[in-house]
């Protein structure tokens, strides 16, 4: 008898498993790629004679090849959050492919950033994708109402609040260029409208507001590597530099007072594919 359904999905529009990095894959410009597959699978199960079967996506990512530089880029963090926020309620698990670039099919790769599947590269350098999961892991257990689909707001048992929000924009031009060419470039993010976070019903008092971020040249390890002229191998000093420049520390910290209407307002400058994680912790008197 069937116990559960296990399947995979990736966000590539065309191309094949690119073993050399020279064949080329093209990421889909459909903003619902990956998540629409997951939702459709869940609906098919519910219409079947076994409607209560669990659904597990034991592989998913933007691309199914271990030589796709989109995996290394800052685009991947927003990509991950968009898919999880849209599809997670329809499936029992979503296992991102993979945790590290250590991947045995067709043998190891020769370069430190080769478009590998992992959240971490060979030198244990954290990619932007890694921080997407770091932020999700730091959310509290109680989800709060939010009127923005590109955000998740939560609170924990202490009453502290966490807000995770992002912009997801597919900047890939489509069929004119493959991922192996496009995502190896320096790709500055365009400025877009700022985002204002408003939190209601906060108890009166002082709060510590910390801001974390991922985006172009912010916790963007590949961006640092690119600025080092993309060496074939990294020295120990270069590894240390990349790690130090992309260590995930808060980009700002401030003490704010909440009183009167018990509301907190904060505006954040925004670029394409920026990811912000904001924590609001009450300071005990």
Buried (B, 14 or more C-beta within 10 A) or exposed (E): EEEEBEBEBBBBBEBEBBEEBEBBBBBBBEBBBBBBBBBEBBEEBEEEEEEEBEBBBEBBBBBBBBBBBBBBBBBBBBBBBBBBBBBBEBBEEBBBBBBBBBBEEEEEBEBBBBBBBBBBBBBEBBBBBBBBBBBBEBBBEEEBEBEEEBBBBBBBEEEBBBBBBBBBBBEBEEEEBBBBEBBBEEBEBEEBEEBEBEBEEBEEBBBBBBBBBBBBBBBBBBBBBBEEEEEEEBEEEBBEBBBEBBEBEEEEEEEBEBEEEEEBEBEBEBBBBBBBBBBBBBEEE
